[in-house]
């Protein structure tokens, strides 16, 4: 959910509930930065699941350990790198049209500038 977050606060917030996670991200930044913020928060979700440490109830998380932040950054960067690489390979084979509605294109650089 895009939101006008305070400039001196976090760029993204993960709100975990029993059956859903909500990602709030900074409205006043570039699309590429928004995509990284979203993927960073997804990184926290993945790391929680891998570690078996999902919050049990509604939790608004804006403060993580250095290790949690590092893990989320690695996951976000890996997803972004793989998505960009796949997009380039697909385009090189002339298959870009079927990929336009993909998750990657809905999150990242929808103007096609990869």
C-alpha positions as a printed NumPy array, in Angstrom:
array([[  0.   ,   0.   ,   0.   ],
       [  1.542,   3.284,  -1.102],
       [  1.586,   5.884,   1.671],
       [  3.112,   9.293,   2.253],
       [  5.499,   8.23 ,   5.018],
       [  7.515,  10.731,   7.024],
       [ 10.894,  11.509,   5.441],
       [ 12.684,  10.872,   8.744],
       [ 11.006,   7.49 ,   9.297],
       [ 11.208,   4.114,   7.579],
       [ 10.643,   3.815,   3.823],
       [  8.609,   0.66 ,   4.346],
       [  6.574,  -0.98 ,   7.082],
       [  5.476,  -4.6  ,   7.33 ],
       [  2.234,  -5.223,   9.199],
       [  1.814,  -8.936,   9.873],
       [ -1.589, -10.318,  10.775],
       [ -2.802, -13.87 ,  11.36 ],
       [ -3.771, -14.476,   7.72 ],
       [ -2.197, -11.617,   5.797],
       [  0.755,  -9.304,   5.577],
       [  0.422,  -5.665,   4.585],
       [  3.376,  -3.759,   3.166],
       [  3.237,   0.017,   3.386],
       [  5.843,   1.811,   1.286],
       [  6.936,   5.388,   0.663],
       [  4.845,   7.193,  -1.959],
       [  7.364,   9.977,  -2.566],
       [ 10.197,   8.06 ,  -4.205],
       [ 10.975,   6.46 ,  -7.555],
       [  9.208,   3.336,  -8.823],
       [ 12.501,   1.437,  -8.698],
       [ 13.012,   2.436,  -5.044],
       [  9.414,   1.496,  -4.23 ],
       [ 10.003,  -1.918,  -5.79 ],
       [ 13.105,  -2.426,  -3.658],
       [ 11.231,  -1.342,  -0.519],
       [  8.448,  -3.842,  -1.283],
       [ 10.927,  -6.629,  -1.985],
       [ 12.833,  -5.779,   1.199],
       [  9.631,  -6.225,   3.224],
       [  8.888,  -9.448,   1.31 ],
       [ 12.408, -10.462,   2.347],
       [ 11.383, -10.131,   5.984],
       [  8.327, -12.345,   5.32 ],
       [ 10.467, -15.004,   3.606],
       [ 13.112, -14.878,   6.34 ],
       [ 10.421, -15.245,   9.028],
       [  8.951, -18.255,   7.23 ],
       [ 12.349, -19.913,   6.712],
       [ 13.25 , -19.432,  10.357],
       [  9.808, -20.496,  11.588],
       [  9.485, -17.188,  13.432],
       [  6.315, -15.7  ,  11.974],
       [  4.718, -13.204,  14.353],
       [  1.723, -14.963,  15.968],
       [ -0.659, -11.983,  15.868],
       [ -0.931,  -8.499,  14.408],
       [  2.495,  -6.931,  14.568],
       [  3.628,  -3.59 ,  13.151],
       [  7.347,  -4.094,  12.598],
       [  9.582,  -1.116,  11.934],
       [ 12.616,  -2.133,  13.99 ],
       [ 14.691,  -5.202,  13.175],
       [ 18.062,  -6.556,  14.216],
       [ 21.057,  -5.962,  11.959],
       [ 20.91 ,  -9.629,  10.956],
       [ 17.204,  -9.4  ,  10.043],
       [ 17.889,  -6.282,   7.963],
       [ 20.849,  -7.943,   6.212],
       [ 18.771, -11.043,   5.428],
       [ 15.906,  -8.926,   4.03 ],
       [ 18.344,  -6.933,   1.859],
       [ 19.964, -10.094,   0.495],
       [ 16.572, -11.606,  -0.335],
       [ 15.319,  -8.37 ,  -1.945],
       [ 18.487,  -7.949,  -4.011],
       [ 18.418, -11.592,  -5.11 ],
       [ 14.785, -11.396,  -6.225],
       [ 15.414,  -8.099,  -8.052],
       [ 18.548,  -9.439,  -9.744],
       [ 16.798, -12.617, -10.879],
       [ 13.764, -10.683, -12.144],
       [ 15.922,  -8.265, -14.139],
       [ 18.003, -11.109, -15.541],
       [ 14.895, -13.069, -16.54 ],
       [ 13.327, -10.011, -18.126],
       [ 16.443,  -9.375, -20.225],
       [ 16.688, -13.001, -21.327],
       [ 13.019, -13.145, -22.247],
       [ 13.31 ,  -9.918, -24.258],
       [ 16.39 , -11.209, -26.077],
       [ 14.236, -14.077, -27.373],
       [ 11.4  , -11.773, -28.406],
       [  9.085, -13.09 , -25.695],
       [  8.548,  -9.864, -23.756],
       [  4.822,  -9.417, -24.428],
       [  3.588, -12.42 , -22.39 ],
       [  5.716, -11.242, -19.477],
       [  4.361,  -7.686, -19.232],
       [  1.623,  -8.536, -16.68 ],
       [  4.113, -10.463, -14.526],
       [  4.709,  -9.764, -10.874],
       [  8.09 ,  -8.254, -11.764],
       [  6.561,  -5.745, -14.167],
       [  3.813,  -4.877, -11.706],
       [  6.442,  -3.995,  -9.104],
       [  9.434,  -2.763, -11.055],
       [ 10.073,  -0.236, -13.798],
       [  6.771,  -0.618, -15.616],
       [  7.991,   1.828, -18.251],
       [ 10.152,  -1.024, -19.585],
       [ 13.496,   0.597, -18.671],
       [ 15.313,  -2.441, -17.303]])
